Amino acid sequence: MKCKSIYWLAFVMCFFALSCDNIEDGSYVDPITIYEKVNGNWQLANLKMVDEVAKANKIEPNEETLNSYFNYEDFKINFSVDENNKPTSYEVTGNVPPLFAPKGYWALSSDFQQTNDVATKIYLYSDAQKTQKTDELRIVSVPGKNKEMQFQLTRSSAGVAFVSYVFKLNAIN
């Protein structure tokens, strides 16, 4: 008799356990893109120039901080998106020597952060149709909850990088 009670109790417990498996996952929302994270106004926190040839040959010094030179402390950049979070224009403000075109249009190499070791790039264009690429910036650090972003502009000759500029930015939205 005791054995039948245990079986009956086990059956009832399994029935209740299986009937409680009604998980509410909510409604579907689109995933967050890098466009949403890059969108907005950014102010320069640090600008570093890296001598890539010296760095490759282990010659010191190979880096120089530039944010206190040439008014770079005034550097600000705005990346705009439309109502669908698609990129539109960008503009650099502040009385600074341009390292890339101070205004134009932009797009990313990928809407989402890559799972492989390939960095996402910000492509800069001179035209709204995005056919005339002027530069590309490699995103070193994708903005997150800390509202910081880093991107790198590299200059090369005959396919060999000789200098790069690493921009560390803080969101000012």
C-alpha positions in Angstrom: 0.0 0.0 0.0 2.8 2.4 0.9 4.4 1.7 -2.5 1.3 2.6 -4.3 1.1 5.9 -2.4 4.6 6.8 -3.4 4.0 6.0 -7.1 0.8 8.1 -6.9 2.6 11.0 -5.3 5.4 10.8 -7.9 2.8 10.8 -10.7 1.0 13.8 -9.3 4.3 15.7 -8.8 5.4 15.0 -12.4 2.0 16.1 -13.7 2.3 19.4 -11.8 5.9 19.9 -12.9 5.1 19.4 -16.5 2.0 21.6 -16.4 3.9 24.5 -15.0 6.2 24.8 -18.0 4.5 27.9 -19.5 7.3 30.5 -19.9 6.5 33.9 -21.2 9.3 35.2 -23.4 7.7 38.6 -24.2 7.3 40.0 -27.6 10.0 40.2 -30.3 12.2 43.2 -30.6 15.0 43.9 -33.1 18.5 43.3 -31.8 20.6 46.3 -30.8 22.9 47.3 -33.6 26.3 49.1 -33.5 24.6 52.0 -35.2 22.5 52.5 -32.1 25.6 52.5 -30.0 27.6 54.9 -32.2 24.8 57.3 -32.9 25.1 60.6 -31.2 27.6 63.2 -30.0 31.1 62.3 -28.9 33.9 64.4 -27.3 37.5 63.6 -27.5 39.0 62.2 -24.2 42.4 61.3 -25.7 44.1 61.3 -29.1 47.2 59.2 -29.5 49.5 59.1 -32.6 51.3 55.8 -33.1 54.4 55.5 -35.3 53.7 52.1 -36.7 57.2 51.7 -38.3 58.9 52.5 -34.9 56.5 50.2 -33.1 57.1 47.3 -35.6 60.9 47.8 -35.1 60.6 48.1 -31.3 62.0 51.7 -31.3 60.9 53.9 -28.4 59.2 56.2 -28.2 56.6 55.1 -30.7 53.5 56.9 -29.3 52.7 60.5 -28.7 49.6 62.0 -27.0 48.2 64.8 -29.2 45.0 65.9 -27.4 46.7 68.9 -25.8 48.2 70.0 -29.1 46.4 71.8 -32.0 43.2 72.4 -30.1 42.2 68.7 -30.1 40.7 69.1 -26.7 37.9 70.9 -28.7 37.3 67.9 -31.0 33.7 66.6 -31.1 32.1 64.3 -33.7 28.4 63.6 -34.3 27.3 60.4 -36.0 23.6 60.7 -37.1 21.1 57.9 -37.9 17.6 58.1 -39.3 14.4 56.8 -37.6 15.3 53.2 -38.6 18.7 53.5 -37.1 20.4 53.6 -40.5 23.4 55.9 -40.8 23.1 59.3 -42.4 25.8 61.9 -41.9 28.7 62.7 -39.6 30.3 66.0 -38.7 33.5 67.0 -36.8 33.3 70.3 -34.8 36.0 72.2 -33.1 38.9 74.3 -34.4 41.2 71.3 -35.1 43.3 70.2 -38.0 41.4 67.5 -39.9 42.8 64.0 -39.9 39.9 62.9 -42.0 37.1 64.7 -43.9 35.3 66.9 -41.3 31.9 66.1 -42.6 30.2 63.6 -44.9 28.3 60.3 -44.6 29.0 57.1 -42.9 28.3 53.4 -42.8 29.6 50.4 -40.8 31.2 47.2 -42.2 28.8 45.2 -40.1 25.5 46.0 -38.3 26.5 43.8 -35.3 29.7 43.1 -33.3 31.7 40.4 -35.0 32.3 37.1 -33.2 35.5 36.5 -35.1 38.7 38.6 -34.7 37.7 41.1 -37.4 37.1 44.7 -36.2 34.1 46.6 -37.4 35.0 49.6 -39.5 33.3 52.9 -39.9 33.4 53.9 -43.6 33.4 57.6 -44.3 31.9 58.9 -47.6 31.8 62.3 -49.3 28.4 61.6 -51.0 25.0 60.6 -49.6 24.8 57.6 -52.0 28.0 56.3 -50.3 29.9 55.6 -53.5 32.9 57.9 -52.8 34.8 56.5 -49.8 37.1 59.0 -48.2 38.4 57.1 -45.2 37.8 54.2 -42.8 38.0 54.1 -39.1 38.5 50.8 -37.3 36.4 50.5 -34.1 38.8 49.5 -31.3 36.2 49.6 -28.5 32.5 49.5 -29.1 30.4 51.8 -26.9 28.6 50.1 -24.1 27.1 51.1 -20.8 30.3 53.1 -20.0 29.5 55.4 -23.0 33.1 55.3 -24.3 34.3 54.5 -27.8 37.7 54.1 -29.5 38.4 54.1 -33.1 41.7 54.1 -35.1 42.6 55.9 -38.3 45.6 54.3 -40.1 47.7 55.9 -42.8 49.7 53.6 -45.1 51.8 53.7 -48.2 52.1 50.8 -50.7 50.1 48.7 -48.2 52.4 49.3 -45.3 51.0 51.3 -42.3 53.3 54.1 -41.1 51.2 56.1 -38.7 47.8 55.6 -36.9 45.7 57.8 -34.7 43.7 56.3 -31.9 40.7 58.4 -30.8 39.2 57.7 -27.4 35.8 59.4 -27.1 33.1 59.9 -24.5 29.4 60.3 -25.2 28.0 63.7 -24.6 24.3 63.0 -25.3 
